[in-house]
Amino acid sequence: MDASAHKSINYRTKALPRWILRRILRSEQAKIYRHFAASFPPRPDWRILEVGTNGSLTDQQDYFLHCMYPYPGQITAAGLEEPEVFQSVFPDYTYVQVKRSSPLPFGDESFDLVFCNAVVEHAGSREQQRRFLEEVFRVGQRAFITTPNRRHPVEFHTVTPLLHYLPPIMYRRIYAGLGFEFFSKEENLNLLDAEELLDLLGPNARGRAELTFHRFLGLKSNLLLSVRASSE
């Protein structure tokens, strides 16, 4: 399941009550965190960058990495929003505002690990997605990247089945007609399958990458990409 679903709840169909969606989301976030911690066991000395933090949320539980990681003081959160709301929730933790389609404001290998949960599908065209991942790999020695699997029968942002299997020009028109104007645009939602995600990686990152899957109701709902350090 798309673990960034809390970012888009206001755009969702009313087929399910919001509290049910949030409960499902929290459960799936916990499972994805366990995948992350198994791939990169937490270390108190590692500097962590979370790219794509939604800095407008007011519930601590929505920031599941900060709530689950045993060393949250090691995390730098980076998001598009102004810092005030995030810092009212977590006054002792670092938040950096970034700009869409701009280089990340950090030096090369500034972080031991970059955590990027359900963000790359919102980065725009395939070329923009490629450049976004290049920035992730530039600033981090390692990376853990998730994105919803385009091959899953349900598209979780709109909670619609099968439409996203159609050619993009077709399903985007249908989304717009159904009232999902925001997600009908490539710059806001551009789904990936496993092959497409791996194709975005340069040869260096591909050689260090391991792709696995998160399952929702038995089906492969999310792609989980772990990229090790060059020395590992």
N, C-alpha and C positions, 0 to 999 in steps of 0.2 A: 504493500500500500504506500502511496505517496506520503512520506513523512512531513512534507511541507503543507499538508492540507489545511492546517490552521491558518495559513496565509490567505486562503481562498474560500473560507467558510461562507462569507457573505455572498459569494457568487453561486453557491450550490443550489441544486434543486431542493425543494421542500419535501422530497420523498421520505426522508428520515429526519426525526427530530435532532436538533443540534446537540443535545446531551448525549445521544447515542453515537453520533459521529465523533464527538470529542473522546468518548470512552474508547471507541475503536482505535482512534488515532493514538491515544496515550499507550494503549497496549502494544500497538505496532512500533511505536517509537522505542519502547523498552526493549523489544526484540531486536531492533536494528542496533540499538546501543550495545547489546550483548555481542552481536556480530563484530562491531567496532572494537570492543574491549578484548575479544578473542584474537583479533588480527593484530592489535597494538595494545598489549597490556599496559595499563596506566603506570606512568612513572612520575615521581614528584619533581624531577629535574627537567622534564621536557616542556618546551614552550609550544603551546597549541594555538593555532589560528582557526577560528570558526568563520568561514566565509559564507555569507548569506543569512546571517542572523536577522530576524525580523525585529528591529528595535522599537516597534510600536506596541508590543504586547505588554499587558499589565499583570498577567498571572505568571508567577515564577515557574509553575509547572510547564508552561509552554516553552520555556528554555530548557529543554530536556537534557542537553549536554551539560549545562551548568549544574543542573540538579543531580545528575547521575555520576558525573566524573568526580573521582575522589579528591582531585586537586584543582578545583575551579579557579583558584587564584592564578593558575598557570595559563588560563585561556584568555586570548584576545578575541573579542567579538567584532566582526566587521559587517556592516549592513548599510543599506541605502538611506535609512531614516536618520533624522536628527538624534543626537545622543540623549536628550533629556529624559525620555520615557524609560529607556533601558536603565539609565543610571539611577532613576528613582526606584526601580525594582532591585537593582544590584549596585548600590552606591560604591562598593569597594572593588568592583571589577572593571576592566578596561574595555571600552567600546570605541571603535574608529569608524567614522562615516566614510563610505567609499562611493564612487560614481560608476554608474553603469557604463560598460564598454570602455572603461578607462583602466590603465594599469593599476594594480594594487599598490598602495603607498608604503611598500616595505622593500627592504633590500633583498638581494639574492640569498636564499637559504636562511632567512631570518628566523624560521620556525622549524622545530624538529618534526612537526606533524601538522598538516592542514586537514580539517574536518569540513566536508562540503556536502551537506545533506539536502538533496532535492532542490538544487539550484541550477545546474547546467541546462535543464530543460527550459529554463526561463531566460537563457542568455541570448536568444535570438537565432539567427541563421546558423547553418552548420559551420561556416567560417568564424562567426562570432563565438560559437561554442568552442571551437578549436583554440581560438586566442584566449578565451577565458581559462581553459584548462592549462594552457601554456603558462599563464600567470600563476595558477595554483602550483604547478610543478616548479616554477622559478623561485617562489618565496618559501617553499617547504621542501625539506629533505625527504619527507614521506607524505602520503596523502591517502585519505579514505573518502571516497566519493560515492554517493548514491543518487539514483534517478529512477523514476517509475519506468517499468518495462512496457514499451509500446505494444508488445505481444500479449499483454494481459487483456482479457476480454472486456474489462471495465476500465474506463478512463476516470481516474479518481477526482480530478478537479471538477468535472461536471457531473460525475456519477451517472454517466451514460454508457451503455454497452455497445461495443462493436463498431460504432460510427467511425472511430479513429483508425479502423482497418482500411477504410476507403482512402483513395488518393487524397493528399492534403488539400488540394483545391476544392474537392468535393466536401470533405467533412468540415472544413472551415466555413463554408457557406451554410451548411446545415446548422453548425453551432451558432452562427450569427442569427439564423432564422429562429432558433430555439431560445434566444435571449442570452446566449453566452458570448456576447460580443467581445469581451475582454480576452477570453481564451481562444477565440477564433483567429487571433492575430499571431503570426509566427514569432514576433518579438516577445510575446507573453507566454507562449507555450509551443514548444517544438520537441515532441517526444522522440525518444531513442530506443532502439533495441540493442541487443548485446553487440552485434556486428557493427552497428553504426557508432556505438560508444567507443569500441576499440579502434575503429578507423580514425577517430579524432586524436588519438595519441601519437606523438612523435616516436621515432624508433627507440630513443633512450627510455622514455616512460613505458612503452609497450614491453620492453625487455624486463622491466621490474614489476610488471602488473600481474595481479591475479584477480579474475572475475568470478564472483559467486552470485547467488540469488537469494533474495528474501521471498518467502512464500506467504501468501494470504489466501486462506481457504483452500490450501493445497496447491495453488497455482503460483507461478513465478511472477510476483507483482513488482519487485524492485531489483535493479541491478546494483551490486555492491562491488566496487572496485578498490582494491588495496594496492598501493604502489609503494614498494620498499625503497629504502635509501640505496644509493649506488654502491655503497660499501657492504651491503648486507647480502 
